[in-house]
Amino acid sequence: MTLSWGAGMANRVGLARRVWNWLGQLSLIAWIVDLAKWLLLQWSTVLSAAVATGFTIWAWMEQYGYLPLALVALGSFAVTIWTFNGIVWMRRQARPSPARITFDYSHALLFEGVVPALDLENKANTFELRLLIRNAANGPVQFRSENWTLSIEDRITPPSTAIIGTLARGEQRTMFPAGGFREEAYNDFKDRTEGTLEFSILYGHPDDPLSRRMSKTLRIFLFKTKPQARTDKETASIQWRIVKETDEPISKP
């Protein structure tokens, strides 16, 4: 009985050692993978170090002193890494990296305000809101409207078709929705009433897929002014307040 128990304990100890060794091998493999990833990311430094090592070995084989060996190593390392970094910098100047483009175009599309439009002669589209946007990036911005929903009281505007365009640097533009409220809907509105506007716009570099989404929810306050004289015309003014806003990268599938 004692021998059997001892054999079982020895087997369990052996199994534990094999598991520990296996885990150790996994840790070593993970460390090697992490080192390889670091070397791939820092390969300019590795290349410079390799060149410096090669020149140092050559100087040592030529039997130079320690000071010339150190100077050769330092000089070859510095020349190689500065040359490599210069080439990379010139390449990035010609065509920025995707990460740089994403950074430069973050929050580049600005919301400037909402403009009301009242046309009493247009029975099919008597009242609508128009959006002011501006490009704040250092280059052109391409955009495409994704969502536009305007609701006042119990009325909602019809779905808007996508608006696609490109803004030059610093350009401001007014976006016109596909339609607004018909005459009967506008006439039913109270003289002082409220509504909600929700919209989202995709934008990014013109030569790349659209990379960001600007979304906002506004609280709209509508004020209808009736004419006081025959020569006066009815007007509609608004005030707005931002309830919610986001500007974030578009998640990749």
Residue pairs with C-beta under 8 A, 6 or more apart in sequence:
39 46
44 81
44 84
44 85
44 88
45 81
47 80
47 81
47 84
48 76
48 77
48 78
48 80
48 81
48 84
49 77
51 76
51 77
51 80
52 72
52 73
52 74
52 76
52 77
52 80
53 73
54 76
55 72
55 73
55 76
56 69
56 72
56 73
56 76
58 72
59 68
59 69
59 72
60 69
64 72
92 100
96 104
98 208
101 204
101 205
101 208
101 211
102 211
102 249
104 137
104 138
104 139
105 137
105 141
105 203
105 204
105 205
105 211
105 212
106 212
106 247
107 136
107 212
107 247
108 135
108 136
108 137
108 141
108 203
108 212
109 133
109 134
109 135
109 136
109 141
109 143
109 167
109 201
109 203
109 212
109 214
109 247
110 133
110 134
110 135
110 136
111 131
111 132
111 133
111 214
111 216
111 245
112 132
112 133
112 134
112 172
113 132
113 240
114 129
114 130
114 131
114 132
114 197
114 218
114 220
114 238
114 240
115 129
115 130
115 131
115 132
115 174
116 127
116 128
116 129
116 130
116 222
116 236
116 237
116 238
117 127
117 128
117 129
117 130
117 180
118 126
118 127
118 186
118 234
118 235
118 236
119 125
119 126
119 127
120 126
120 183
120 233
120 234
122 183
123 182
123 183
124 179
124 182
124 183
125 179
125 180
125 181
125 182
126 180
126 181
126 182
126 183
126 185
126 186
127 180
127 181
127 185
127 186
127 236
128 150
128 157
128 176
128 177
128 179
128 180
128 181
129 150
129 177
129 180
129 197
129 220
129 238
130 174
130 175
130 176
130 177
131 174
131 175
131 177
131 199
132 172
132 173
132 174
132 175
133 143
133 167
133 172
133 173
133 175
133 201
134 167
134 170
134 171
134 172
134 173
135 141
135 167
135 168
135 169
135 170
135 171
135 172
136 170
137 169
138 169
139 169
139 205
140 166
140 167
140 168
140 169
140 205
140 206
141 166
141 167
141 203
141 204
141 205
141 206
142 164
142 165
142 166
142 167
142 203
142 204
142 205
142 206
142 210
143 163
143 164
143 165
143 166
143 167
143 201
143 202
143 203
143 210
144 162
144 163
144 164
144 201
144 202
144 203
144 210
145 160
145 162
145 163
145 164
145 175
145 199
145 200
145 201
145 202
146 162
146 200
146 201
146 202
146 213
147 198
147 199
147 200
147 215
148 157
148 159
148 160
148 177
148 178
148 198
148 199
149 156
149 157
149 196
149 197
149 198
149 199
150 156
150 157
150 177
150 180
150 195
150 196
150 197
150 198
150 220
151 157
151 195
151 196
151 197
152 181
152 189
152 193
152 194
152 195
152 220
152 222
153 188
153 189
153 190
153 193
153 194
153 195
155 181
155 185
155 188
155 189
157 177
157 179
157 180
157 181
158 178
158 179
159 178
160 177
160 178
160 179
161 178
163 175
163 176
165 173
166 206
167 173
181 189
189 222
189 224
190 224
191 223
191 224
191 225
191 226
192 221
192 222
192 223
192 224
193 221
193 222
194 219
194 220
194 221
194 222
195 219
195 220
195 222
196 217
196 218
196 219
196 220
196 243
197 216
197 217
197 218
197 220
197 240
198 215
198 216
198 217
198 218
199 215
199 216
200 213
200 214
200 215
200 216
201 213
201 214
201 215
202 210
202 212
202 213
202 250
203 210
203 211
203 212
203 213
203 214
204 210
204 211
204 212
205 211
210 250
211 249
211 250
212 247
212 248
212 249
212 250
213 246
213 247
213 248
213 249
213 250
214 245
214 246
214 247
215 244
215 245
215 246
215 247
216 242
216 244
216 245
216 246
217 242
217 243
217 244
217 245
218 240
218 241
218 242
218 243
219 240
219 241
219 243
220 238
220 239
220 240
221 238
221 239
221 240
221 241
222 236
222 237
222 238
223 236
223 237
223 238
223 239
224 234
224 235
224 236
225 234
225 235
225 236
225 237
226 234
227 233
227 234
